[in-house]
Amino acid sequence: MNLREQINNIKIIDQHIHALDYLQWMRGTGKYPWPEALAHLPVPTPLTTLPQAKAMFTVYREVYGFPYSTLTPENIKKLDELYLKAQDDEASLWDKVLKLANIESVVEVNQDNLELPPKLDPQRYKLAPMVDGLLVPLDNTEMKKSFSPLVVTFFTMYEAFLKNVRGQQKINSFKDYLNFISSVLQKTREQGGVCLKMNYAYWRDIAIEVVSKEEARDIFESKDTRPVRYKRLQDYILWYIISKSADYDLPVQVHTGGTSVPHSMEEINPARLDSFLMLPEIKKAKVVLLHGGYPFCREAGFMVSRSNAPNLYLDISAIWWEHYSSPRGLVGTLREWLEMGIAEKLLYGSDSATPLRFLIGAINIREGLYLALKGMIDDGMIDENQALSIARMVLRENAKKLYKM
């Protein structure tokens, strides 16, 4: 069996997916931010690569039961019918595509509560609650006025999460609120959660400043929602969550790099987190920089490579690469990261909210990783046994160890 075949046979652990995403949004906000994605499956265009088109038809046939090998104006209606019918039991679709993609298990982001979405097998789907709702405990009315409609929808989800996890719990002081946050972390661990997910860089600067507990308490208890002051309260809460996560052995996934909402390039650069991540009480926490920091991949790789960042990891989940480019688009960045010596800190994730993207991501990462490793073999840097060991680390062993899966 050659190296490509051996890599294709590795059972992946995908450490970042969004299965049943539509269900969560409907429960949390009553609407889906991307309604156009619900009506039709993506179909090949003149710009679709041949491997992508092949993956599309594999999903059409194996997941949705489409009986044709080509699309015509007549049978595309049949594809839409099958797609809409299948949404009644989306969990079964994900189970089918896990098998197609040779995926052993996944880390599932849940956005509206601390429970795994219904019908997902907890042996294969591990919970990662998105805890941004804990960052916005005050009245968010004024802040949302400056946001785009998409970000306002995100905030509606954050508020739903906070309401759902708080329940009837009384909070009369900042001390009560911090104790509540600790209880959320504890409950996450007790209910099988393997990490926390943070999406705050979608709606504010990724940088986190050091804020005293006294200042944060004053902002919280005075209900001061002026933007500069509210951000400082959020910064303290971020510090509290991340520092406390180590006590509960919960790694923290932090969104870095580009978003689907307008942002200045400066605000999304993971390097802006660097001084915060070097704080003594933060360095003990296990932090995963999502999306490779794209487009700041070199900066993110260097951050992870340093000996004074032993608990910092880098996630390869960027839709710009995995779903819309060829595998060769991954090679340069993957090889640069591997040559930095961070193979033991790289984690694969697809960031997929659809079975189709999930499968294409798995196909592309396997081929991209093979091409990067083959190049290193050809250049005399590693041998085939080392290459296979690295592939296993990146595709499954690092995630298995980090999340204790």
N, C-alpha and C positions, 0 to 999 in steps of 0.2 A: 504494500500500500504506500503510495507516494505521500509527500508532505501535505499537498492540497487535500487529498482524500482524508488524511488523518485529522486535519483541522476541521473539515466538514463533519467529521464524526464526533467532535467534541460536543457534549451536551452543555449548552450555554445556560448561564444564570443571567437573566436580563434584570438589572437592578434599578430600572426606572421605566414603568409603563403606566398607562391611564386606561385600564380596562373599565367598561361600563361608565365611561365618562359622561355620556348623555344622561344616564340615570341620576348621577350625582348632581349634575347641574340642575336638573328638573326638581329634584328634592330640595336643593338648597336655595334656588333663586326663581324657579318657575319658568325659566327659559334657557335656551342653549345659545352661547355666544356666537356660534358658527352654524346657523340653521341651514345654510346652503350645503353643508357637508352631509346632511341627513337625507337629502332627496335622492342622490345618485351615487353609485360607486365611481371612483375615478376610472377613466378609460384611456387607452393609449392615444397619443397625439403624434403628429409628425416629428416631434422632438423627443419622444420617449425612447430611451435606450432599449436595445433588444433584451438584455437581462431583466430590465424592469417590466417590459411587456410580457415576458415569459412568466415572471412572478405574478403579474396581474391575472393572467389566464389560469395559473395554478390555483389562485385564491378563488376565482370565479367558479372553477370546476369543483375543487375539493371542499371548499368552505360553504359556498352558496348553491352548489348543485347545478350550475349552468352547463347545459349539454353540448354547447357549440364550441368550435375551435377558432372561430372568427366572429367579429361583430358586424352586424348589418343594421340598417335603419329599422328593419323589422324585428330582429331578435334582441336588440338592445332594450326593447320594452320588457322582454322576458327577464332580462338581467335585473332591471329595476324592480320588477315584481318580486323576484326571489330575494333581492336585497331588503326590501321593505318587510317582507314576511319574516325573514331571519332575525330582524331586530326584536321580535317578540321574545326571543331567547338568546340574547347576545352572549351570555356566559358560555353557552355551548360552542359558539363560534370561536371564542378565544381558546377553548380546550382543543378544538380541531387545529387551529393554527399553531399552537404550541407544539403539537406533534409534527406538523409539516416542517416547522422551522428547527426541529430537534432542540427544543428548549426544555430544560429540566424543571426550572422554577423561575419565578419573577418576583420583583418587589413592586407592589401595586400602590400607587398614590391614591389616597382617599381624601376628598376635599370637604366633605360636609359633616363628618363625625369621626369617632374613634373606632369604627367597626368596619370590617371587610365587607365590601358590597355583597349582596345576596347571591347564592349559587356558585361563588368562587371557592374552590377547594383550598382550605387553609394550609394543606400540605404542599401545595404548589404556588399559591399566591400569598406572599407575606406583606403585611400591612405597613404602610408609610404614611401616616396622617400629615396633611399640609396644615401647619399650625399658624399660618399668618394671622388668623383671627385673634390670636393672643396678643398681637402687636397693636391692635386698634380698639382698646376697651372704652374709649370716650365717644362723644358724639361726633360722627364723621361727616355730618351734613355739609359743613363749610369746605372741608378738604375735598369732598367729591365734586364740588362745583368746578374745580380746576382740572378735572380728569376727563379723558375721552370716554365715550359710552362703553367701550370694552373694559376699561379699568374700573368704571363704576360697577359693571357687572361682577368683576372680580371681587370688589369690596362687598357686594351683596352676599357673595359666597363666604367671605371671611366673617361677616357678621352672623350669618347662619351657623357657621361652625362654632363660633363663640357661644351663641345662644344654645346650641345643641349640647355642647360639652359642659356648659355651666349648669344647665337645668335649673333646679330650685335653690342652688347654693347661694347663701347670703355673703355679700362682699361689702364690708363697711369701711375698709381701710386699705392702704397700699400693702400693708403686711398681709391682709386677707387675700389680696389679689396674687401676691407672690406665692403664698401657700397653695392657692388654687392652681397656679401654673405647675407647681411641683406635683400636685395630685394628678394633673393631666399627663405628665411624663410617667408617673408611676402606673397609671391606668393603661397607658399605651403599652408599656412593657408587659403588664399582667395580661393584656388581651392579645398578646402575640405580635405586637408591633416590633419591627426590627430596626427602625430608624425614624427620623423626623424629616419632613420636607419643608423648605422655606422658599417662597416665591416673591419675597418683598422687593427684589430688584426689578420686578415688573413695574412698580409704581413709585419708586423713590430711588435715590442714590444708593448704590451698593455699599458705600463706605459706612462704617460704624464708628462713632466717636465714643471716647470714654466719658461717662456721665456718672456723677456721684448718686448714691442711693437717696441722699437728702433732696437733691434737686429733682430727681424722678418722683419722689413721694410728693413734693410740693406741686408738681405739674398734675399728677394723678388726682390728688385730693382737692385741688382747686379747679379741676376739670378744664384746664387751660388747653384749648385746641388751636391756638395760633400755630401756623405751620412750623416755625423754627422750634418752638417749645415742644410741640407734639412729637416732632422727629427726635428730640433728645429723650423723651420718655420711651419712644420706640427703641432707641439705641440702648438704653439701660435694659429694657426687657429682652432684647436680643442677646446682650451680654449674659443676662441671667439664665435664659433658656440654654444657650450654648455651654456655658460653664457648668450648669446643672446636668446637662445631658450625659456628662462623663459619669456622674454618680449612678445613673440608671443604665449605663452601658448602652446608650442609644446614639449611634452615629447621626450626624446632621448633614443632610443634603442641601446645598445652597445654590440657587439658580445664579449663574454667572453668564456674561456675554449677552448676545443679542436677544431681543424679545420681539413679540408680535405687536408691540405698541411703540410709538415714537419715543426715542430716547437719544440723548447726546452720547457720543462714543465714550466720553470721559466717565459718564455715570455707570457704565456697564463693565468697566475694566476690572477684572478680579484683583489686579495689583493694588487697587484702592482698599482692599481688605487686608493687605499684608501686615501692616503695623498692628491691627487689631488681633489678627491670628497669632501674633508673636507674644501677646500678653500671657504671663505665666499661668493664669487660671483658665485661659482659653486653649493653650497648647496641649493640655491634657485631654481635651475633647477630640473626638474623631470627626473630622469635617471633610465632606466630599464636594469638590468644586464641579458642579454640573456643566455639561455641554463643552467641556474642554476649554471654557472661557472664550469660545469662538466669538470674534475673530482674534482674540488675544491669546492664541494657543501657546506661543513661545513663552509669554509671561507666566501663564498658568503652569506650564511644564517646569519652568525654573523654580517657581514657588514650591512645588511639590518635591523637587529634586534635592533640596537642601537638607543637611543633616539636622538642622535645628527646627525642622518641621516634621517630626516622626509620625504624626497622626493626621497628616494632610494627604488626601487622595484626589484623583482626577478621573472624571467620568467621561466616557466617549459616547455621548448622546447628543447629537446635533443634527437636526433635520436638514440643515443646509448640505451636509455631506451624505448622510446615510440613505436618504429617501429620494433625493433629486439629482445626485451626481453619480458618476461611475465609481466603482471601488478604487480606481486609481486616484481619485480625488482625495482619498484618505491616506495614501501611501506616504507622502512627504512628511505630514505631521506625525503619523504613527512612528515612522522611522526616527524622526528627530527626538520624540519622547523616549523611545526605546534606547537610543544612544545616550540620552541623559541618565540612563540607569534607573528608570522608575517603573520597570515592568511589574514590580510587586505592588505598585500603587495605582495601576490603571484598572478601571472597571468598565465593563460594557453595559450600556443601557440604550434602549431604542427611543425612549420618550414617545412611544406610540399610543395613540388613542383609537387606532383602527387596526383590524387584523392585517390589512394590506400593507400598511406602513411597517407593522411588526415583522412581517415576513421579509420584505425588501431590506429592512435594516439588518436582519440576521444574515441574509445572503451577502450584502455588501461588506459587513464587518469581517466575515470569514475570508472573503476574497481579498479585501484590502490588507488584512493582517498577513495573509499568506504572501502577498506580493512584497510587503515590507520586509518580512523575515527572509524570503527568498533572496532579496537584494542583499541583505546582510550576509547570508551564506555565500553568495557569489563574490562578495568583496572580502571574504576570508575573515569576517568578524566573529561569526558563530558557526557551529556545526548544526546538523539537522536535529540532533537530540536536544540541543539547547533551544532551537527554534520551536520545537514542539512543546517543550516545557514552558516557554514564554507564552505561547498561544493558550495553553491550559490556564496559566495564571490570569491572563487578561479576560478570557471568555468565561471562566467559572471559579477558579480556586481563590482568587483575591476576594470576590464577593462572598463566597462561601465562608471564608475565614472572618471577614469584617462583620458580616451580619449573623454569623453563627447559624448558617442554614444547612 
